[in-house]
Amino acid sequence: MLLKIDELLRAMVHSGASDMHLKAGSAPGFRVDGEMHPQAAFGTLAPAATAELARQIMSDEQWERFLDDKDIDFSYAVPDCARFRVNALHQRNSVAVVVRQIPDQIPDHKQLQLPQITLDLASGSTGGSDVSVSCVEFGVNNGGSAVPASVQLWIDTDGGDPVEPGVDLELIGTRESVAVTGANLQRAAFDPPICVPADTQLVVSLSMEPSTDGFATFGGNNLPSSSATYILSASCGLATFTKLEDIGFPDVNWVVDVEADLVCGGGSDCTGDFNGDGVVDGADFGFILAAWGPCPGCPEDLDGNGVVNGADVGLLLAVWGPCP
C-alpha cells in the first residue's frame, strides 16, 4: 500500500510534533519537545519511498527544479489541518525531507505571562569570553494541568533594563517545554548549545500559556540574587517588562540556573566539526539535522543567514573529511 505524505503530516500534527524527518533506511521521525521519536508503525523507508513522498507534495515545476538543483525549499498545506515549511535534499544518493509545522496562530508575547532575568556576562569569570549555553534549569509553579511553555535566550541590545521583544531584545535561541503540575525545577536543554558573544547582557525568559484549570506561573524564592526578575503580563496590566520590586515584591526572585561553557563551537576551529573530533562526517551532519530550521546564532548555520537548511548542508559537504 502506497504511503501518503498527508497521512504522515496529519499524524505529525496529532502527536504535537514540530518537525518530521524522512530519510532512506529509517522510519519517519517526529520531533516532540525537542526529542526525535521514530514512528516504527510506518515502517522503514526505502529510497524509492522517500522520493515518492517528496514527489507527492511538489508541483511539476518544483520537482524539475529539485532534480536539477538537488535541494528545494517550499511551503505546503494539508486542508483543515496545518501549514508546513518543507526542505527536500539529496543525501547519499537518496532523497531526504525535513518538514516543520507552521502554527496558524502565534500567541502575541503580551498575551503570555513572561518572567525574565538578566545576566551581565561582562563581569566575573565570563568576562571577555564567548559563552556556550547548553541548559537552563528554571522554577515553575503550576496548580493546574500541564501547559505549553518555552524558554528563550535574548541579547539586550542597549544594555539597560529590558523593555520587550522587538524593542531592545534580540532572540538568539528558544527551547519548547511543558510546565508540569506542581512547584518544581524543570530543565530546557539547548542541543546544540547556543553561542552567546562575549560581554553580552544575556536575558533568559519563560513564556507559558494561561492555565484553563488552575494558575501557572514561575517558581521563585526570597534568596539574594545578583539578577533582577522582571515580568510581562497583559492580564496584570504590565505591557512591558517590569521589575517585581517595582510592583510590591522586593523579596521574590525567579529561580534560574544557566549551564554554560566558556567556549563556543565545541572547541574546534575546523568549520563543520561541531563535535570537535577533528573530522567533518556523518556525526556533524546529525548536528545539522537537529538544528534544522530557524536558528539564529547556531554554529550549524554555516552561511550565517539565521536558518539551518540545505545551503548549510552544501557548505558542510564542501569541507567533508579530516580537518586541515
LOTI-594977 format. One record per atom (N, C-alpha, C): residue in three letters; y, x, z. Coordinates in steps of 0.02 Angstrom, whole numbers, padded with zeros to 5 digits, always signed. Example, Ala and Ser with C-alpha at 12.3 -4.5 7.8 and 13.67 -1.06 7.14 Angstrom:
BEGIN
ALA-00284+00660+00390ALA-00225+00615+00390ALA-00165+00660+00390SER-00112+00642+00354SER-00053+00684+00357SER+00002+00645+00394
This chain:
BEGIN
MET-00060+00042+00000MET+00000+00000+00000MET+00062+00044+00000LEU+00109+00029-00045LEU+00169+00069-00051LEU+00215+00059+00009LEU+00234+00114+00041LEU+00279+00111+00097LEU+00350+00099+00072LYS+00385+00050+00101LYS+00453+00033+00082LYS+00502+00065+00131ILE+00555+00096+00104ILE+00602+00130+00150ILE+00642+00079+00190ASP+00654+00018+00162ASP+00689-00032+00202ASP+00649-00050+00264GLU+00582-00050+00258GLU+00540-00062+00316GLU+00550-00008+00369LEU+00554+00054+00348LEU+00566+00109+00394LEU+00635+00103+00426LEU+00685+00085+00387LEU+00753+00080+00413LEU+00759+00023+00464ARG+00727-00032+00451ARG+00729-00087+00499ARG+00694-00066+00565ALA+00638-00030+00558ALA+00604-00005+00618ALA+00648+00044+00656MET+00684+00085+00618MET+00730+00134+00649MET+00783+00098+00690VAL+00814+00046+00661VAL+00866+00009+00697VAL+00837-00026+00758HIS+00778-00057+00749HIS+00747-00094+00804HIS+00731-00048+00863SER+00715+00016+00849SER+00697+00064+00902SER+00758+00093+00937GLY+00818+00080+00909GLY+00878+00109+00938GLY+00891+00180+00916ALA+00858+00202+00862ALA+00866+00270+00838ALA+00933+00280+00803SER+00960+00340+00810SER+01021+00358+00775SER+01007+00389+00707ASP+00949+00422+00700ASP+00933+00459+00639ASP+00859+00449+00622MET+00844+00458+00558MET+00774+00459+00535MET+00765+00519+00489HIS+00711+00557+00500HIS+00695+00615+00458HIS+00630+00602+00422LEU+00630+00613+00356LEU+00570+00606+00315LEU+00557+00672+00281LYS+00499+00701+00292LYS+00481+00763+00258LYS+00406+00765+00247ALA+00386+00797+00193ALA+00316+00801+00175ALA+00276+00838+00228GLY+00216+00813+00243GLY+00173+00844+00292GLY+00183+00820+00363SER+00229+00773+00373SER+00242+00746+00440SER+00250+00671+00437ALA+00241+00639+00494ALA+00256+00568+00499ALA+00332+00558+00500PRO+00357+00500+00481PRO+00429+00488+00489PRO+00450+00500+00561GLY+00510+00530+00570GLY+00535+00544+00637GLY+00597+00504+00652PHE+00599+00472+00711PHE+00657+00435+00734PHE+00689+00474+00792ARG+00755+00485+00788ARG+00790+00518+00843ARG+00819+00464+00889VAL+00795+00462+00951VAL+00818+00414+01001VAL+00844+00452+01061ASP+00907+00440+01079ASP+00937+00476+01136ASP+00930+00551+01129GLY+00938+00576+01067GLY+00937+00647+01055GLY+00868+00678+01048GLU+00815+00640+01059GLU+00747+00666+01054GLU+00712+00638+00992MET+00676+00682+00956MET+00641+00661+00895MET+00572+00634+00913HIS+00555+00573+00887HIS+00492+00541+00902HIS+00455+00527+00837PRO+00398+00561+00824PRO+00358+00547+00764PRO+00332+00476+00765GLN+00334+00442+00707GLN+00310+00373+00702GLN+00242+00375+00667ALA+00191+00391+00707ALA+00124+00401+00679ALA+00096+00339+00646ALA+00120+00280+00665ALA+00094+00218+00636ALA+00106+00214+00560PHE+00156+00251+00536PHE+00171+00250+00464PHE+00132+00304+00426GLY+00095+00345+00462GLY+00054+00395+00430GLY+00092+00458+00412THR+00056+00510+00392THR+00086+00573+00369THR+00108+00565+00296LEU+00168+00587+00282LEU+00197+00578+00216LEU+00176+00634+00169ALA+00150+00616+00112ALA+00135+00664+00059ALA+00199+00678+00019PRO+00202+00734-00018PRO+00261+00748-00058PRO+00280+00692-00105ALA+00230+00660-00136ALA+00245+00604-00181ALA+00276+00546-00144ALA+00257+00536-00081ALA+00283+00480-00041ALA+00356+00491-00023THR+00375+00552-00002THR+00445+00564+00015THR+00489+00557-00047ALA+00465+00579-00105ALA+00504+00572-00166ALA+00512+00498-00184GLU+00459+00459-00176GLU+00463+00388-00192GLU+00510+00352-00144LEU+00509+00369-00080LEU+00554+00338-00031LEU+00626+00353-00048ALA+00640+00415-00067ALA+00708+00433-00087ALA+00729+00395-00149ARG+00683+00389-00197ARG+00699+00354-00260ARG+00715+00281-00249GLN+00684+00249-00198GLN+00694+00178-00186GLN+00767+00160-00169ILE+00805+00208-00142ILE+00873+00192-00120ILE+00927+00226-00162MET+00907+00254-00219MET+00956+00285-00264MET+00962+00245-00328SER+01023+00243-00355SER+01033+00216-00421SER+01006+00266-00473ASP+01001+00245-00535ASP+00978+00291-00587ASP+01024+00352-00592GLU+01090+00339-00587GLU+01137+00395-00592GLU+01130+00443-00534GLN+01121+00416-00473GLN+01112+00458-00415GLN+01047+00499-00420TRP+00994+00468-00444TRP+00931+00503-00450TRP+00936+00561-00499GLU+00968+00550-00556GLU+00977+00603-00605GLU+01019+00660-00576ARG+01070+00643-00540ARG+01112+00695-00509ARG+01073+00733-00456PHE+01031+00698-00419PHE+00989+00731-00369PHE+00940+00780-00401LEU+00910+00759-00456LEU+00862+00803-00491LEU+00897+00866-00517ASP+00961+00859-00537ASP+00998+00917-00563ASP+01023+00962-00507ASP+01051+00931-00454ASP+01085+00970-00402ASP+01039+00987-00343LYS+00982+00953-00337LYS+00934+00963-00282LYS+00961+00942-00214ASP+01017+00907-00213ASP+01047+00886-00149ASP+01096+00830-00165ILE+01098+00778-00122ILE+01145+00724-00133ILE+01159+00688-00067ASP+01221+00666-00058ASP+01242+00626-00001ASP+01267+00559-00028PHE+01247+00505+00005PHE+01271+00439-00016PHE+01261+00389+00041SER+01287+00330+00032SER+01279+00277+00082SER+01231+00224+00057TYR+01202+00188+00104TYR+01153+00136+00088TYR+01156+00082+00142ALA+01142+00020+00123ALA+01143-00035+00171ALA+01081-00078+00162VAL+01053-00100+00219VAL+01000-00149+00220VAL+01031-00215+00240PRO+01031-00266+00198PRO+01064-00330+00214PRO+01042-00358+00281ASP+01092-00382+00319ASP+01080-00413+00384ASP+01047-00365+00433CYS+01056-00300+00422CYS+01025-00251+00468CYS+01077-00198+00489ALA+01092-00151+00443ALA+01138-00097+00461ALA+01157-00058+00398ARG+01206-00015+00406ARG+01226+00031+00353ARG+01205+00102+00373PHE+01196+00145+00323PHE+01169+00212+00337PHE+01204+00263+00292ARG+01207+00325+00318ARG+01227+00382+00277ARG+01163+00422+00263VAL+01153+00441+00200VAL+01090+00472+00179VAL+01104+00540+00148ASN+01063+00589+00166ASN+01062+00653+00131ASN+00991+00665+00108ALA+00982+00677+00043ALA+00917+00696+00015ALA+00922+00766-00012LEU+00870+00806-00002LEU+00871+00875-00024LEU+00801+00897-00042HIS+00797+00949-00082HIS+00732+00979-00099HIS+00717+01033-00047GLN+00657+01029-00019GLN+00637+01075+00035GLN+00565+01097+00022ARG+00555+01161+00007ARG+00488+01189-00003ARG+00450+01149-00056ASN+00482+01138-00114ASN+00452+01105-00171ASN+00435+01032-00158SER+00468+01001-00110SER+00460+00930-00099SER+00528+00901-00079VAL+00530+00835-00074VAL+00593+00800-00058VAL+00594+00784+00016ALA+00650+00797+00048ALA+00661+00778+00118ALA+00722+00732+00121VAL+00721+00686+00169VAL+00776+00637+00175VAL+00796+00634+00249VAL+00862+00636+00260VAL+00889+00626+00327VAL+00937+00567+00325VAL+00927+00518+00369VAL+00966+00457+00370VAL+00998+00449+00438ARG+01062+00433+00438ARG+01097+00419+00501ARG+01125+00348+00499GLN+01114+00311+00552GLN+01139+00242+00557GLN+01215+00243+00569ILE+01251+00200+00534ILE+01323+00193+00543ILE+01334+00128+00581PRO+01359+00130+00643PRO+01369+00068+00680PRO+01419+00023+00644ASP+01404-00043+00644ASP+01450-00091+00613ASP+01514-00098+00654GLN+01508-00091+00720GLN+01566-00096+00763GLN+01566-00037+00811ILE+01619+00002+00809ILE+01626+00059+00855ILE+01674+00040+00910PRO+01653+00038+00973PRO+01698+00018+01026PRO+01758+00064+01031ASP+01816+00035+01038ASP+01876+00074+01050ASP+01870+00106+01119HIS+01891+00170+01125HIS+01882+00204+01189HIS+01920+00170+01245LYS+01972+00131+01229LYS+02010+00096+01280LYS+01973+00036+01308GLN+01920+00014+01272GLN+01879-00041+01297GLN+01825-00017+01345LEU+01817+00048+01350LEU+01764+00077+01392LEU+01795+00109+01453GLN+01756+00109+01508GLN+01778+00146+01567GLN+01762+00219+01556LEU+01813+00262+01560LEU+01805+00331+01538LEU+01831+00379+01592PRO+01788+00403+01638PRO+01811+00455+01684PRO+01810+00523+01649GLN+01849+00569+01676GLN+01858+00633+01642GLN+01879+00686+01691ILE+01858+00748+01679ILE+01883+00805+01717ILE+01905+00858+01668THR+01948+00904+01691THR+01971+00960+01650THR+01949+01025+01683LEU+01930+01074+01641LEU+01908+01140+01664LEU+01948+01193+01628ASP+01985+01234+01665ASP+02025+01287+01635ASP+01981+01349+01627LEU+01960+01362+01565LEU+01915+01418+01552LEU+01951+01485+01548ALA+02017+01485+01553ALA+02055+01548+01553ALA+02054+01582+01621SER+02030+01547+01672SER+02030+01575+01740SER+01959+01592+01761GLY+01953+01634+01812GLY+01888+01652+01840GLY+01845+01693+01792SER+01779+01686+01800SER+01732+01728+01762SER+01730+01711+01688THR+01756+01652+01669THR+01754+01633+01598THR+01814+01658+01559GLY+01864+01686+01593GLY+01925+01708+01559GLY+01911+01759+01503GLY+01937+01745+01443GLY+01931+01791+01387GLY+01865+01788+01350SER+01820+01742+01369SER+01754+01737+01337SER+01744+01669+01305ASP+01711+01669+01246ASP+01686+01606+01220ASP+01633+01580+01267VAL+01626+01515+01270VAL+01577+01484+01316VAL+01532+01437+01276SER+01467+01443+01288SER+01418+01401+01254SER+01390+01350+01304VAL+01411+01287+01296VAL+01391+01234+01342VAL+01324+01204+01320SER+01274+01208+01364SER+01207+01184+01347SER+01190+01118+01383CYS+01223+01103+01438CYS+01204+01044+01477CYS+01262+01023+01522VAL+01269+00958+01532VAL+01316+00931+01580VAL+01277+00884+01626GLU+01279+00898+01691GLU+01250+00854+01741GLU+01306+00813+01771PHE+01297+00747+01774PHE+01353+00704+01794PHE+01329+00647+01838GLY+01373+00623+01880GLY+01357+00569+01926GLY+01374+00501+01897VAL+01328+00452+01908VAL+01340+00383+01890VAL+01322+00338+01949ASN+01351+00278+01949ASN+01336+00229+02000ASN+01333+00161+01965ASN+01273+00137+01955ASN+01262+00077+01914ASN+01223+00026+01954GLY+01255-00030+01968GLY+01223-00083+02007GLY+01186-00134+01966GLY+01186-00126+01900GLY+01152-00173+01856GLY+01099-00139+01814SER+01082-00171+01758SER+01034-00142+01712SER+01063-00081+01678ALA+01019-00039+01649ALA+01042+00021+01614ALA+01089+00002+01558VAL+01141+00042+01548VAL+01190+00029+01496VAL+01199+00092+01453PRO+01215+00084+01389PRO+01228+00143+01347PRO+01287+00183+01373ALA+01281+00248+01367ALA+01334+00293+01390ALA+01333+00355+01346SER+01386+00394+01348SER+01387+00458+01312SER+01434+00506+01348VAL+01418+00570+01342VAL+01459+00623+01370VAL+01494+00658+01313GLN+01560+00668+01319GLN+01598+00702+01267GLN+01629+00767+01294LEU+01635+00815+01250LEU+01671+00877+01264LEU+01732+00879+01218TRP+01790+00893+01248TRP+01852+00894+01211TRP+01889+00959+01224ILE+01934+00977+01179ILE+01983+01029+01191ILE+02050+00996+01202ASP+02083+01012+01258ASP+02151+00987+01271ASP+02199+01031+01233THR+02228+01005+01179THR+02266+01047+01133THR+02333+01071+01160ASP+02361+01037+01210ASP+02425+01059+01236ASP+02421+01089+01306GLY+02361+01088+01336GLY+02351+01121+01400GLY+02377+01084+01460GLY+02411+01027+01451GLY+02437+00989+01508GLY+02388+00936+01530ASP+02413+00886+01566ASP+02370+00831+01586ASP+02346+00794+01523PRO+02282+00778+01518PRO+02258+00742+01459PRO+02288+00672+01455VAL+02301+00650+01394VAL+02330+00584+01384VAL+02276+00536+01358GLU+02252+00548+01296GLU+02199+00507+01268GLU+02176+00539+01203PRO+02114+00522+01181PRO+02090+00547+01117PRO+02138+00528+01060GLY+02148+00576+01015GLY+02192+00565+00959GLY+02264+00585+00973VAL+02280+00596+01036VAL+02348+00618+01055VAL+02348+00692+01071ASP+02308+00713+01120ASP+02305+00784+01138ASP+02234+00807+01151LEU+02185+00766+01134LEU+02115+00784+01144LEU+02079+00788+01078GLU+02046+00847+01065GLU+02008+00859+01003GLU+01934+00862+01020LEU+01895+00816+00992LEU+01824+00811+01007LEU+01786+00870+00976ILE+01743+00903+01016ILE+01702+00958+00990ILE+01628+00945+00999GLY+01609+00893+01036GLY+01538+00879+01044GLY+01527+00815+01083THR+01472+00781+01069THR+01454+00721+01106THR+01379+00716+01113ARG+01356+00683+01166ARG+01284+00675+01179ARG+01273+00604+01203GLU+01233+00566+01166GLU+01217+00498+01186GLU+01171+00500+01247SER+01181+00452+01292SER+01141+00449+01353SER+01134+00376+01373VAL+01106+00365+01432VAL+01099+00299+01460VAL+01114+00304+01534ALA+01157+00259+01559ALA+01172+00257+01631ALA+01119+00213+01664VAL+01073+00244+01699VAL+01019+00206+01730VAL+01042+00173+01794THR+01000+00128+01820THR+01017+00092+01881THR+01018+00138+01941GLY+01066+00127+01986GLY+01069+00164+02048GLY+01124+00216+02048ALA+01130+00250+02105ALA+01177+00305+02112ALA+01138+00370+02106ASN+01153+00410+02055ASN+01112+00468+02042ASN+01148+00517+01997LEU+01117+00576+01989LEU+01142+00626+01942LEU+01099+00623+01879GLN+01131+00625+01821GLN+01096+00624+01758GLN+01116+00685+01717ARG+01075+00702+01667ARG+01088+00762+01627ARG+01097+00743+01553ALA+01145+00774+01522ALA+01155+00768+01450ALA+01149+00838+01421ALA+01094+00850+01383ALA+01082+00916+01354ALA+01113+00920+01285PHE+01148+00975+01272PHE+01177+00988+01206PHE+01133+01039+01171ASP+01093+01015+01123ASP+01047+01058+01087ASP+01057+01047+01012PRO+01088+01094+00978PRO+01107+01160+01002PRO+01169+01158+01047PRO+01180+01211+01086PRO+01239+01214+01129PRO+01304+01209+01090ILE+01356+01185+01125ILE+01423+01179+01095ILE+01463+01242+01112CYS+01489+01275+01061CYS+01529+01335+01071CYS+01601+01315+01085VAL+01628+01337+01141VAL+01697+01322+01160VAL+01737+01387+01157PRO+01792+01389+01119PRO+01831+01450+01112PRO+01857+01476+01178ALA+01868+01541+01181ALA+01892+01573+01243ALA+01958+01544+01265ASP+01966+01540+01331ASP+02028+01520+01364ASP+02050+01449+01347THR+02002+01408+01329THR+02016+01337+01314THR+02021+01297+01379GLN+02060+01244+01378GLN+02057+01194+01431GLN+02006+01142+01408LEU+01946+01147+01436LEU+01891+01103+01417LEU+01895+01038+01456VAL+01885+00983+01421VAL+01886+00917+01453VAL+01817+00885+01444VAL+01789+00861+01498VAL+01724+00826+01497VAL+01737+00753+01514SER+01711+00707+01473SER+01721+00636+01487SER+01655+00599+01481LEU+01652+00541+01512LEU+01594+00497+01510LEU+01617+00428+01490SER+01587+00400+01438SER+01602+00331+01418SER+01542+00288+01431MET+01553+00229+01458MET+01500+00181+01471MET+01522+00112+01450GLU+01476+00074+01420GLU+01492+00005+01404GLU+01489-00036+01468PRO+01529-00090+01472PRO+01529-00131+01533PRO+01460-00161+01547SER+01442-00164+01610SER+01379-00194+01631SER+01384-00271+01625THR+01330-00302+01604THR+01329-00375+01599THR+01300-00409+01661ASP+01269-00369+01705ASP+01237-00399+01764ASP+01250-00358+01827GLY+01304-00321+01828GLY+01320-00280+01887GLY+01385-00244+01875PHE+01392-00185+01904PHE+01452-00145+01894PHE+01431-00072+01885ALA+01451-00043+01828ALA+01433+00026+01812ALA+01495+00069+01811THR+01493+00124+01847THR+01550+00170+01850THR+01524+00241+01860PHE+01570+00288+01866PHE+01549+00357+01878PHE+01530+00366+01951GLY+01490+00419+01963GLY+01471+00435+02031GLY+01514+00492+02058GLY+01544+00482+02116GLY+01589+00532+02144GLY+01577+00544+02218ASN+01615+00592+02245ASN+01613+00605+02316ASN+01682+00630+02338ASN+01688+00647+02402ASN+01753+00669+02429ASN+01755+00743+02442LEU+01709+00782+02411LEU+01710+00854+02421LEU+01768+00885+02383PRO+01795+00942+02408PRO+01850+00975+02372PRO+01831+00994+02301SER+01879+00988+02255SER+01866+01003+02185SER+01926+01040+02155SER+01913+01090+02113SER+01967+01126+02079SER+01989+01089+02017SER+01953+01037+01997SER+01969+00999+01937SER+01987+00927+01955ALA+02043+00904+01931ALA+02063+00835+01944ALA+02019+00788+01904THR+02009+00728+01931THR+01973+00675+01896THR+02023+00623+01872TYR+02016+00604+01808TYR+02059+00555+01778TYR+02016+00495+01758ILE+02049+00438+01747ILE+02011+00380+01724ILE+02054+00341+01674LEU+02019+00313+01624LEU+02050+00270+01574LEU+02009+00206+01573SER+02041+00149+01584SER+02005+00085+01586SER+02053+00029+01569ALA+02042-00002+01511ALA+02087-00057+01490ALA+02081-00115+01538SER+02020-00128+01564SER+02012-00185+01610SER+02050-00176+01675CYS+02066-00113+01691CYS+02105-00099+01751CYS+02179-00086+01735GLY+02198-00095+01672GLY+02267-00085+01652GLY+02287-00012+01643LEU+02237+00032+01634LEU+02251+00104+01626LEU+02238+00122+01553ALA+02292+00122+01513ALA+02286+00133+01440ALA+02283+00207+01422THR+02303+00251+01468THR+02298+00323+01458THR+02265+00353+01520PHE+02239+00414+01513PHE+02206+00445+01570PHE+02254+00454+01628THR+02232+00432+01687THR+02274+00433+01747THR+02234+00465+01804LYS+02266+00509+01842LYS+02232+00540+01898LYS+02213+00488+01951LEU+02153+00495+01978LEU+02131+00449+02030LEU+02179+00450+02090GLU+02205+00508+02106GLU+02250+00513+02164GLU+02314+00473+02153ASP+02333+00463+02088ASP+02394+00425+02073ASP+02384+00350+02078ILE+02322+00327+02084ILE+02309+00255+02092ILE+02277+00240+02159GLY+02287+00286+02207GLY+02266+00273+02275GLY+02199+00299+02296PHE+02169+00347+02257PHE+02104+00375+02276PHE+02109+00451+02277PRO+02146+00479+02326PRO+02157+00551+02328PRO+02095+00591+02347ASP+02045+00560+02377ASP+01987+00597+02402ASP+01923+00581+02363VAL+01930+00557+02301VAL+01872+00541+02260VAL+01872+00586+02198ASN+01816+00618+02185ASN+01809+00660+02126ASN+01743+00645+02091TRP+01745+00643+02025TRP+01684+00633+01986TRP+01640+00695+01994VAL+01575+00685+02007VAL+01528+00741+02015VAL+01504+00764+01946VAL+01522+00825+01928VAL+01504+00853+01862VAL+01486+00926+01871ASP+01432+00947+01838ASP+01413+01017+01837ASP+01400+01037+01764VAL+01436+01087+01740VAL+01430+01110+01671VAL+01390+01174+01669GLU+01334+01174+01632GLU+01293+01233+01623GLU+01313+01268+01558ALA+01332+01331+01563ALA+01356+01367+01503ALA+01341+01441+01509ASP+01341+01474+01451ASP+01333+01547+01447ASP+01397+01577+01419LEU+01410+01640+01438LEU+01470+01674+01414LEU+01457+01707+01346VAL+01430+01667+01299VAL+01417+01692+01232VAL+01405+01631+01188CYS+01419+01637+01124CYS+01405+01583+01077CYS+01359+01609+01022GLY+01321+01562+00993GLY+01279+01580+00937GLY+01216+01618+00955GLY+01195+01612+01018GLY+01131+01642+01038GLY+01132+01718+01042GLY+01191+01749+01039GLY+01195+01820+01048GLY+01181+01860+00986SER+01172+01828+00929SER+01158+01864+00867SER+01219+01862+00821ASP+01234+01919+00788ASP+01289+01922+00740ASP+01265+01906+00670CYS+01203+01888+00662CYS+01173+01875+00596CYS+01184+01802+00578THR+01218+01789+00523THR+01230+01721+00501THR+01165+01683+00491GLY+01159+01624+00521GLY+01100+01583+00514GLY+01044+01596+00564ASP+01049+01651+00602ASP+00997+01667+00651ASP+01015+01632+00717PHE+01004+01566+00720PHE+01028+01526+00776PHE+00989+01540+00841ASN+00926+01562+00835ASN+00887+01575+00896ASN+00888+01649+00916GLY+00925+01691+00877GLY+00935+01760+00896GLY+00874+01804+00894ASP+00824+01787+00851ASP+00763+01828+00849ASP+00764+01881+00794GLY+00822+01887+00759GLY+00829+01939+00709GLY+00804+01920+00640VAL+00782+01858+00632VAL+00756+01834+00567VAL+00783+01764+00554VAL+00807+01752+00493VAL+00826+01685+00473VAL+00764+01654+00439ASP+00736+01603+00472ASP+00673+01575+00448ASP+00668+01501+00465GLY+00607+01474+00464GLY+00597+01403+00475GLY+00621+01379+00543ALA+00617+01421+00593ALA+00642+01401+00659ALA+00716+01387+00657ASP+00753+01427+00619ASP+00825+01416+00613ASP+00840+01354+00571PHE+00797+01341+00521PHE+00805+01279+00483PHE+00796+01218+00529GLY+00752+01224+00579GLY+00745+01171+00627GLY+00809+01157+00665PHE+00847+01210+00680PHE+00912+01200+00713PHE+00959+01159+00669ILE+00957+01174+00603ILE+00999+01136+00555ILE+00981+01062+00558LEU+00917+01046+00555LEU+00895+00976+00556LEU+00915+00942+00622ALA+00909+00979+00678ALA+00925+00949+00743ALA+00999+00933+00750ALA+01042+00971+00713ALA+01114+00961+00718ALA+01141+00919+00661TRP+01098+00890+00620TRP+01118+00857+00557TRP+01170+00802+00570GLY+01221+00801+00527GLY+01274+00751+00531GLY+01338+00780+00558PRO+01386+00737+00578PRO+01449+00762+00605PRO+01437+00806+00666CYS+01464+00866+00665CYS+01450+00913+00720CYS+01505+00966+00723PRO+01568+00946+00738PRO+01623+00995+00741PRO+01609+01051+00792GLY+01618+01113+00772GLY+01608+01170+00817GLY+01537+01194+00822CYS+01489+01161+00790CYS+01419+01182+00794CYS+01409+01246+00754PRO+01370+01294+00780PRO+01355+01354+00741PRO+01316+01339+00677GLU+01280+01282+00676GLU+01243+01263+00616GLU+01288+01240+00559ASP+01350+01224+00575ASP+01398+01204+00523ASP+01424+01268+00490LEU+01383+01296+00445LEU+01397+01363+00418LEU+01459+01365+00374ASP+01476+01308+00341ASP+01536+01310+00299ASP+01598+01285+00336GLY+01590+01267+00400GLY+01647+01250+00442GLY+01684+01187+00424ASN+01650+01139+00391ASN+01685+01077+00372ASN+01674+01020+00422GLY+01643+01035+00479GLY+01634+00985+00531GLY+01572+00941+00523VAL+01533+00953+00469VAL+01472+00913+00457VAL+01415+00961+00439VAL+01358+00952+00470VAL+01298+00990+00452VAL+01260+00950+00400ASN+01253+00978+00339ASN+01221+00940+00285ASN+01188+00988+00236GLY+01174+00964+00176GLY+01139+01004+00127GLY+01174+01068+00107ALA+01241+01067+00109ALA+01278+01128+00092ALA+01262+01184+00141ASP+01253+01167+00204ASP+01236+01218+00254ASP+01164+01242+00245VAL+01120+01198+00222VAL+01052+01220+00206VAL+01054+01272+00150GLY+01096+01260+00099GLY+01102+01309+00045GLY+01126+01377+00070LEU+01175+01377+00116LEU+01200+01439+00143LEU+01146+01474+00185LEU+01106+01434+00220LEU+01052+01463+00260LEU+01000+01497+00214LEU+00982+01463+00160LEU+00933+01491+00114LEU+00958+01555+00082ALA+01025+01561+00074ALA+01054+01621+00043ALA+01045+01683+00085VAL+01037+01674+00151VAL+01029+01732+00196VAL+00958+01734+00226TRP+00911+01699+00195TRP+00842+01693+00221TRP+00809+01762+00226GLY+00774+01772+00281GLY+00737+01833+00291GLY+00763+01875+00349PRO+00740+01937+00355PRO+00762+01980+00410PRO+00837+01992+00408CYS+00868+01994+00467CYS+00940+02006+00470CYS+00954+02079+00450PRO+01010+02091+00418PRO+01026+02161+00398PRO+01039+02205+00459
